[in-house]
Amino acid sequence: MRIRPATAAIFLATALSATVTPATAQAADRAASSDTTFSKVVVNAGEDVVLGLTTRKTITITWTVKDPDGVAASWAYLWHGTNTDDADGILPTYPPAGKCTVSPTDRTTSTCKVSFAVDAARDLDDNDLAGTWKVLAEAQDANDDWTAVDVVTTVRIKRYAKVTVNASPEPVKRGRSITVTGKLTRANWESGTYTGYEGRPVQLQFRKKGSTTYTTLKTITSGRKGALKTTTKAGTDGYFRLRFIGTTTTGPATAAGDFVDVR
């Protein structure tokens, strides 16, 4: 936790790019420990944020802030990097104050919310930005004291993935081999295209005609440029699909089932 004076408002309004002066830093060092606390911080309803090449998505952060003197204002935003001073990504670029509501039964506690739009083409131009982002929370109490906590929770922002499938021949005699091919690709934010995702495990699954449940037959690995290929024996009519469960930087993808008539 770190405590900052009212200059934090200017810091936020300029996309957190201002440099803290030595005098300000010394004042912060002399400040007493803050009584402000943050809790129940949730980003995007607890779900990963998965973005394609042109995805425009609204992200919401909710949190609770508590201070014995009451809360005058509070902020929360996403940042990426090793520390806030060297962050290589901030969302939103100009963090607005959250909309806060004081508890009707406890004036020291407020619940806050902020929503902002993320445009993949505008805000994400580096594939290294995929992965874990931290959430910084900040508050100003009724006495104009400022507190910021660099990491109150985290969220993963991932690259959108796609997988295709084709099972052949169609129809096929029972007991003969079926060849299943496909391709695994993911959004390349730098090039603005979908590129092959190599060396990743992908599940071959089958659903019998009339059933609603897929069963995993085997796991294969994507090859050059994300190519997928495997064989299996024809047993009964049904649907074959390929399923990628995702990684820490890339979202999951599942192909629609391809029906094969077994005779």
Buried (B, 14 or more C-beta within 10 A) or exposed (E): EBBBBEBBBEBBEEEBEBEBEEEBEEBBEEBEEBEBBBEEBBBBEEEBBBBBBEBEBEBEBBBBBBBEBBBBBBBBBBBBBEEBEEBEBBBBEEBEBBEBEEEEEEBBBBBBBBEBEBEBBEBBEEBEBBBEBBBBBBBBBEEEBBBBBBEBBEBBBBBBBBBBBBBEEEEBEEEEEBEBBBBBBBBBBEEEEBBBBEEBEBBBBBBBEEEEEBEEBEEBEBBEEBEBEBEBEBEEBBBBBBBBBBBEBBBBBBBEBBEBEBE
